[in-house]
């Protein structure tokens, strides 16, 4: 199909007045991101699309959330599940800030250690991980020193 025809066939999604757009989510991670952010339980208007063409990711997903601005710990959760994500902060229909999510060097209290014998899974101790790789994500538990791979990450 010719490029000018493709452009005419693209669907438009309505703009949001105020809120956040999370773009460049790996298509397979869309519903994980929705769940870890609790977006499946809020009353705000949410628009999402998945399996959209992306030169960078092949297939990507996008989420638009009206009247919601994410806190740092929520952005860290996004980074663990969708490390290529970008946030666009929208105010009065304009992008006022663009943020690239970044995985911090140390993760406190937001991920669960996959080792069932780890003290954090058996006592009231907050988890702590050293990030040993950001691509793919690999975390080393401060307490039991087990390595958690990207496919094993569970968000609290």
C-alpha positions, 0 to 999 in steps of 0.5 A: 500500500502506498504511503499516502494511502496509509496516512489517510487510513490511520485512526485518530484517538481523541486528545486528552485535556490533562493527564499522561500518555505512556508511549513505547510500551512493548505490546506484550506488556500493555496489560501488565502495565495497566495492572501494576498501575491499578488503572483497571480500578480507577474511574478516569478516562483511559484509552489504550491501543496495542500492536501498533507499528513501531520502528523501534519496538516492532509492535508497541502499545500506548496508554492515555490516562486523563487527569492522572499524573504518576508519582516516582514509585509508579514511574519506577514500576513502569520502567521495570515492566516497560523499560523503553516507555516514554511519558508525555505530560499533558496540560490544556491539550499541550505536551508540557513535559516529556520523560523517558522512564529510567530504571534506577540503580536500586529498587526499594519495596516495589518488586518481589523476590522470586526466591520463596525462602528469601527473608522478604517473603517470610517476614515484614521486611521491605525488598531491596534489589541492586539492578545488575542489568537494565537490558534485559532487566536483572535484579539482585536481591540484597538479602538472599543475593538471588538474581531475578530476570525480567520474566520473573519480576513480580510487582507488589 
